[in-house]
């Protein structure tokens, strides 16, 4: 699939059991939502561009299927909502030291950095 960017993909995630849509994070800090049911030229259906550095990881919110979390190496963690037309985070956290790793618990509203 064409990503419409020269930046490499750094993270990919999809909702469990869904192969129709997925999210991809990029080294320049953007996150794009792809819909594989559409033609390649139209497959990017949404762009989230509030991060300012390399997307380290994207994970679905385990308790809300309309949300996902993302982290970047500069220490930013953001909670996003796929509903509505706004592409700004619902909530954000900033860790001063940057992030070496990030993950979300598979059942609870908990993440670790």
N, C-alpha and C positions, 0 to 999 in steps of 0.2 A: 504494500500500500504506500502511496505517496504521502509523506508527512508535511509537505509544503514548508520545509525548513532544512537548512544545512546542518543544524544541530543534531547530535546523536541522541537516540532514545536511551534513557537511563533507568526507567522503571515502567512496568506495565502491570495493570490489574484489571480484573473484571469481577462483576458480581458472581457469586457462586452459582454455577449452573447456567449462566448466561454467556453464550458465545456470540451474541448479536452485537453487543456494544462493549467497548473497553476504553480504558483511559491509558494514555501514554504520557510520561514525563520526559522532559528534554534538558540537555545540559545548559541551555540558556535561561531556564527557569519557567518555561511555559508548560502547561498541561493541556492536552487536547483529548476530546472525547470523539471516538470514531464509531460509526454505525456501519457494520459490514453488509447490511441489507441494501445500502445505497451504492450508486456508481462511485468509482474511485475518486473522481473529481469533486464529488459532493459528500464524501464519507466523513469529513471533519464537521461535526455538528455543533461543537462548542469549544471555546478556548478559555482557559483560566490563566491569567498572566500576572498574578500578584506577587509571585516569588521573584527574587532578584538574583538567584544563583542556582547552580546544578540541583535538579530534583533528585534526591537520594532514594525516596521510596514513596509509593502511593498504596494506600490500603482502604478497602471499604469499611464503613462504620458497621460493626457487628450488630448493633441494635436499631439501626435506621437505614433501610435500603436506599434511601434517597440522598445519603450523605457519604462522603469519603474524606480521608485525612491524607495530607501530603507533608513531606519534610524536605528541606533543602540543606545543603552542607553548611550554610552560613548560620544555622541554628534556628531557623523558622519552622514551626509546625502550624499547619492551617487546617481548619475544618470547613468543608465546602458542602453546599446543598445543591443538588442537581435540578431542583424544581425552580420555576420562575426564570426570569430573563437576566438576573443579575449575576455577574461573574466575579463577585467579591466574596471573600471568606466570611462565614458566619462567626467564627471565632479564630483567634490566632495567639500563639505563644512564641516568645523569643528566648532562646538559650544563648547566653553570652559566649560560651566556649566553642560554638559550632557543634555539629553532630557527626559522630563516627558511625552511629547506627540508630535505627528507628524501627519499631514494630508496634502493632496493635493486637491486643488480646482478641482471640477468635469469638469469644462469647460475651465479654463485658466491655463497658465503656472505659477502657484503660489503655493507655499507650506508654511505652518506655523509650527513653532516649539514652 
